Amino acid sequence: MMKKKVIAYERVEEPVLKELESTFDLEFFKNINPKTDKNFLKHLQEAEGIIGLELVVDKELLDHAPNLKIVSNVSVGYNNLDIEELTKRNIMATNTPDVLTDTVADTIFGLVLATARRIPELDHFVKSRKWRDGALSNEYFGVDVHHKTLGIIGMGRIGQAIAQRAHLGFDMDILYHSRTPKPEAEEKYNAAYRSLEDLLKESDFVVLITPLTAETEGLIGISEFRLMKKSAMFINGSRGKTIVEKDLIQALKDGEIAAAGLDVFEQEPVESNNPLLDMKNVVTLPHIGSSTHETELKMSQLAAKNLIAGLNGEKPPTLINSQVWK
């Protein structure tokens, strides 16, 4: 019996690749242009499943994949997938929520601390041999995190995990803005719902952790930054395009906000001439929210579980477009 053809793309962990190779006719692609790579396009014609990270699955790609039954994203976000087009063609789409919640929340709260206490800047200060006097002058001081007000935009699983760390660990007051009320977060973390405008005005730290959708693209621009306290710090752990990056740069230059901590950017990798890279009051990470050995393996394992279920005629555990399942 012929094995089903599966394409693995970019980041799928090695143990999972080996498992899939024993079950499917697997082709693994990395560092290619999927629009022009002839070998990729040839195998795509036969593929019944795709598993991987950040492959743009749109109408153009799907026109080359007449046998496709499932796309298994190794990510909680799925803005790279045209869900409407996949659903129209009765192709299952899956993602990997839950397994990365705590890891991403750790990263985001780490950005809060690193930005407030200027940890990367002062690490560089010490390593570049500039610390020559005993006590530092107050020009190097940061600000406290504990007992401050944290505003969370997007109170899903990750937002609530951030609220847990902030409220229970640092006695922070929690404000949140989301599409729907979150009574569980209100009860557990004493979180208070605010309009976006009021949250921006009242918060000492603003964390953006929404998915990228048509509604959230460009959600935070210059008018929103101007609503924030001049002492406020902005943390983006969602997607680069949920903000207007040039407006963030302008807000930082104009002193509309005090600092920023970023795990995501409009263009990734960041272009070398991006002004954010030269700002001492900006902490930059290379989109590592979920990037620990343990969590990346769990994400690949869940993605494989989704793929195997879908190709065996079973409902995948984390199916996004459930309307295709009959």
HUMO-V681629 format. One record per residue. N is the residue number from 0. BURIAL is # if it has 24 or more other ideal C-beta (glycine too) atoms within 12 Angstrom, else .. D_LAST is the distance of its C-alpha to the last C-alpha in Angstrom with 2 decimals. Layout:
N/BURIAL/D_LAST + N/BURIAL/D_LAST
This chain:
0/./26.77 + 1/./26.31 + 2/./24.85 + 3/#/22.03 + 4/#/23.57 + 5/#/23.08 + 6/#/25.09 + 7/#/26.46 + 8/#/28.10 + 9/#/30.89 + 10/#/30.73 + 11/#/29.04 + 12/#/31.33 + 13/./33.29 + 14/./32.21 + 15/#/28.53 + 16/#/29.43 + 17/./31.25 + 18/#/28.36 + 19/#/26.03 + 20/./28.84 + 21/./28.94 + 22/./25.32 + 23/#/24.74 + 24/./26.95 + 25/#/27.50 + 26/#/29.40 + 27/#/30.60 + 28/#/31.88 + 29/./34.05 + 30/./36.42 + 31/./35.43 + 32/./34.68 + 33/#/31.18 + 34/./32.04 + 35/./35.09 + 36/./34.94 + 37/./34.97 + 38/./33.90 + 39/#/30.84 + 40/./29.86 + 41/./30.48 + 42/#/28.16 + 43/#/25.50 + 44/./25.33 + 45/#/24.14 + 46/#/22.15 + 47/#/18.57 + 48/#/18.81 + 49/#/21.05 + 50/#/22.36 + 51/#/25.18 + 52/#/26.93 + 53/#/27.52 + 54/#/26.50 + 55/#/26.00 + 56/#/22.75 + 57/./23.19 + 58/./23.11 + 59/./26.25 + 60/#/24.95 + 61/#/21.60 + 62/./23.69 + 63/#/25.19 + 64/#/21.94 + 65/./20.38 + 66/./18.67 + 67/#/17.24 + 68/#/13.85 + 69/#/14.60 + 70/#/17.46 + 71/#/18.68 + 72/#/21.34 + 73/#/24.24 + 74/#/24.86 + 75/#/23.85 + 76/#/24.44 + 77/#/22.32 + 78/#/24.44 + 79/#/24.75 + 80/#/21.16 + 81/#/20.38 + 82/#/17.05 + 83/./16.97 + 84/#/17.69 + 85/#/15.23 + 86/./12.35 + 87/./13.95 + 88/#/13.88 + 89/./10.27 + 90/#/12.12 + 91/#/11.41 + 92/#/14.41 + 93/#/15.89 + 94/#/19.30 + 95/#/21.74 + 96/#/22.64 + 97/./24.88 + 98/#/26.71 + 99/#/28.96 + 100/#/29.65 + 101/#/33.07 + 102/#/34.19 + 103/#/33.63 + 104/#/35.25 + 105/#/38.22 + 106/#/38.61 + 107/#/38.52 + 108/#/40.99 + 109/#/43.07 + 110/#/43.27 + 111/#/44.45 + 112/#/47.22 + 113/#/48.14 + 114/#/48.46 + 115/#/50.40 + 116/#/52.77 + 117/#/53.05 + 118/./52.37 + 119/#/51.76 + 120/#/54.73 + 121/./57.04 + 122/./55.88 + 123/./56.99 + 124/./60.20 + 125/./61.11 + 126/./60.17 + 127/./62.14 + 128/./65.22 + 129/./65.74 + 130/./65.98 + 131/./69.74 + 132/./70.69 + 133/./69.86 + 134/./68.17 + 135/./65.97 + 136/./66.85 + 137/./64.46 + 138/./63.26 + 139/./60.96 + 140/./59.64 + 141/#/55.98 + 142/./54.59 + 143/./53.29 + 144/#/49.60 + 145/./50.07 + 146/./50.36 + 147/#/49.16 + 148/#/46.34 + 149/#/43.04 + 150/#/40.68 + 151/#/37.06 + 152/#/34.94 + 153/#/31.31 + 154/#/30.96 + 155/#/27.74 + 156/#/27.86 + 157/#/30.51 + 158/#/32.49 + 159/#/32.73 + 160/#/33.83 + 161/#/36.52 + 162/#/37.56 + 163/#/37.95 + 164/#/40.27 + 165/#/42.20 + 166/#/42.77 + 167/./43.29 + 168/./44.98 + 169/#/46.97 + 170/./47.41 + 171/#/45.93 + 172/#/45.02 + 173/#/41.39 + 174/#/40.30 + 175/#/36.78 + 176/#/34.94 + 177/#/31.17 + 178/./28.68 + 179/./28.39 + 180/./30.99 + 181/#/30.88 + 182/./32.70 + 183/./32.28 + 184/#/34.11 + 185/./36.66 + 186/./37.42 + 187/./37.48 + 188/#/39.23 + 189/./40.93 + 190/#/39.00 + 191/#/39.78 + 192/#/37.62 + 193/#/39.42 + 194/./38.89 + 195/#/38.79 + 196/./42.37 + 197/./43.71 + 198/#/42.00 + 199/#/43.63 + 200/./46.98 + 201/#/47.08 + 202/#/45.71 + 203/#/47.90 + 204/#/44.96 + 205/#/41.85 + 206/#/38.76 + 207/#/35.97 + 208/#/32.69 + 209/#/30.00 + 210/#/27.24 + 211/#/28.14 + 212/./26.43 + 213/./27.84 + 214/./29.17 + 215/#/30.83 + 216/./32.36 + 217/#/36.12 + 218/#/35.77 + 219/#/39.14 + 220/#/42.03 + 221/./45.75 + 222/./45.72 + 223/#/43.58 + 224/#/45.85 + 225/./48.85 + 226/#/47.54 + 227/#/47.64 + 228/#/50.79 + 229/./53.09 + 230/./52.99 + 231/#/49.18 + 232/#/47.15 + 233/#/43.79 + 234/#/41.20 + 235/#/38.20 + 236/#/35.49 + 237/#/32.56 + 238/#/32.72 + 239/#/35.86 + 240/#/34.73 + 241/#/34.12 + 242/#/37.91 + 243/./40.46 + 244/#/42.29 + 245/./45.49 + 246/#/45.71 + 247/#/45.48 + 248/#/48.28 + 249/./50.33 + 250/#/49.81 + 251/#/51.03 + 252/./53.99 + 253/./54.96 + 254/./54.73 + 255/#/52.08 + 256/#/50.43 + 257/#/52.04 + 258/#/49.66 + 259/#/46.15 + 260/#/44.05 + 261/#/41.40 + 262/#/38.77 + 263/#/37.17 + 264/#/38.71 + 265/#/38.07 + 266/./38.96 + 267/./38.25 + 268/./40.44 + 269/./42.93 + 270/./45.44 + 271/./48.94 + 272/./50.47 + 273/./48.14 + 274/./50.59 + 275/#/48.49 + 276/./49.68 + 277/./53.28 + 278/#/52.85 + 279/./54.10 + 280/#/52.21 + 281/#/48.80 + 282/#/47.07 + 283/#/44.78 + 284/#/42.18 + 285/./40.25 + 286/#/36.69 + 287/./36.78 + 288/#/34.85 + 289/#/32.77 + 290/#/35.12 + 291/./36.38 + 292/./36.21 + 293/./34.33 + 294/#/31.65 + 295/#/31.08 + 296/#/30.53 + 297/#/28.04 + 298/#/26.10 + 299/#/26.10 + 300/#/25.06 + 301/#/22.03 + 302/#/21.08 + 303/#/21.53 + 304/#/19.43 + 305/#/16.51 + 306/#/17.27 + 307/#/17.71 + 308/#/14.50 + 309/#/12.49 + 310/#/14.73 + 311/./14.53 + 312/./10.83 + 313/./10.57 + 314/./9.36 + 315/#/12.52 + 316/#/14.76 + 317/#/15.36 + 318/#/12.45 + 319/#/13.85 + 320/#/11.37 + 321/./8.54 + 322/./7.30 + 323/#/6.28 + 324/./3.80 + 325/./0.00
